């Protein structure tokens, strides 16, 4: 139990520390590494890699069969975290998201979430550059999107 308490205490210091820094520990004969994954979904997002099983517990950089939510997170950090995960854990045999079912390679949930966040950033950037802001009047923010509510010029 002391090992678990020590690991949890060390992991609390990861958010706000060096990006993608990690804390390694063993528990029940299994080896784990807990990584600071920045603030893609919310502040203090962590990713856990179980080395001996090659299992990546990803919390919220990507969701399976759901749409991602940025609850105090940042879309640019989300894209960077997914790029980092793809490069750092190429040998993972199972990826377990915080929401949705686990996947085996090639992990299409990461590709779908990445594509969604990238498109969202592009659309919001175009909308912002046109001077659109959220408000009570209903005007289409981007033609053909169906988002007629909550935008005004």
C-alpha positions in Angstrom: 0.0 0.0 0.0 2.9 2.4 0.6 4.0 1.9 -3.0 0.6 3.0 -4.2 0.4 6.0 -1.9 3.9 7.0 -3.0 3.0 6.6 -6.7 -0.2 8.7 -6.2 1.6 11.4 -4.4 4.3 11.6 -7.1 1.6 11.7 -9.9 -0.1 14.7 -8.2 3.1 16.7 -9.0 3.1 15.8 -12.7 0.4 18.3 -13.9 2.1 21.7 -14.3 5.5 20.0 -14.5 7.6 19.3 -17.6 5.4 18.2 -20.5 5.4 14.5 -21.0 7.5 14.0 -17.9 6.6 10.7 -16.2 6.8 8.8 -12.9 7.6 5.1 -13.0 6.4 2.6 -10.4 5.6 -1.1 -10.0 2.5 -2.4 -8.4 1.4 -6.1 -8.1 4.4 -7.1 -10.2 3.3 -4.8 -13.0 5.3 -1.8 -14.3 3.6 1.5 -15.0 4.6 4.9 -16.2 2.3 7.9 -15.5 2.8 10.8 -17.9 1.9 14.5 -17.7 -0.1 14.9 -21.0 -0.8 18.6 -20.6 -4.3 20.0 -20.7 -6.0 18.7 -23.8 -9.4 17.8 -22.2 -8.9 19.5 -18.8 -6.0 20.6 -16.7 -3.8 17.8 -15.4 -4.5 15.1 -18.0 -2.5 12.0 -17.4 -1.6 9.0 -19.6 -0.6 5.7 -18.1 1.5 3.1 -19.9 1.5 -0.5 -18.5 4.8 -1.6 -20.1 4.6 -5.4 -19.6 1.2 -5.6 -21.2 1.8 -2.8 -23.7 -1.4 -1.2 -22.6 -1.9 2.6 -22.9 -4.5 4.1 -20.6 -5.2 7.4 -22.3 -7.8 9.1 -20.2 -9.1 11.8 -22.6 -6.8 12.6 -25.6 -9.1 10.5 -27.8 -12.6 9.1 -27.2 -14.1 6.0 -28.8 -17.6 6.5 -30.2 -18.0 9.9 -28.6 -17.2 13.5 -29.4 -14.4 15.0 -27.4 -15.1 17.8 -24.9 -12.6 20.6 -24.0 -13.5 21.2 -20.4 -10.8 23.7 -19.6 -8.5 22.1 -22.0 -7.0 23.4 -25.3 -7.4 22.0 -28.8 -3.8 22.7 -29.8 -2.6 20.7 -26.8 -5.1 17.9 -27.8 -3.5 17.6 -31.3 0.0 17.7 -29.8 -0.9 15.0 -27.3 -2.3 12.7 -30.0 0.9 13.2 -32.1 3.0 12.5 -29.0 1.0 9.3 -28.2 1.3 8.0 -31.8 5.1 8.5 -31.7 5.9 7.5 -28.1 3.7 4.3 -27.9 3.9 2.8 -31.4 4.3 -0.7 -29.8 1.1 -0.5 -27.7 -1.2 -3.5 -28.3 -4.2 -2.0 -26.5 -5.4 1.6 -26.0 -8.0 2.3 -23.3 -9.8 5.6 -23.4 -11.4 7.3 -20.5 -14.7 7.2 -22.5 -15.7 4.4 -24.8 -14.3 0.9 -25.4 -10.7 -0.2 -25.7 -9.1 -0.6 -29.2 -6.3 -2.5 -30.8 -4.0 -1.1 -33.4 -4.2 0.9 -35.6 -6.4 2.8 -33.0 -8.9 4.6 -35.4 -10.3 6.5 -32.4 -7.2 8.6 -32.3 -7.4 9.4 -36.1 -11.1 10.2 -35.8 -10.6 12.5 -32.7 -7.6 14.1 -34.3 -9.5 14.8 -37.5 -12.5 16.2 -35.6 -10.4 18.5 -33.4 -8.4 19.8 -36.4 -11.6 20.5 -38.4 -13.1 22.2 -35.3 -10.0 24.5 -35.0 -10.2 25.3 -38.7 -13.9 26.2 -38.7 -13.6 28.2 -35.5 -10.6 30.0 -36.9 -12.5 30.9 -40.0 -15.5 32.0 -38.0 -13.5 34.1 -35.7 -11.6 35.8 -38.6 -15.0 36.8 -40.0 -15.9 38.6 -36.8 -18.5 36.1 -35.6 -19.0 35.8 -31.8 -21.4 33.8 -29.7 -24.6 35.7 -28.8 -28.4 35.6 -28.8 -29.0 36.3 -32.5 -29.2 33.3 -34.7 -27.0 33.5 -37.8 -25.2 30.6 -39.5 -21.5 30.7 -38.4 -20.4 28.7 -41.4 -22.6 27.9 -44.4 -24.0 24.4 -44.5 -23.0 23.3 -41.0 -26.4 23.4 -39.4 -25.1 25.5 -36.5 -27.7 28.2 -36.8 -28.0 28.9 -33.1 -25.9 31.1 -30.9 -23.8 33.2 -33.4 -23.9 36.8 -34.3 -21.8 39.3 -36.2 
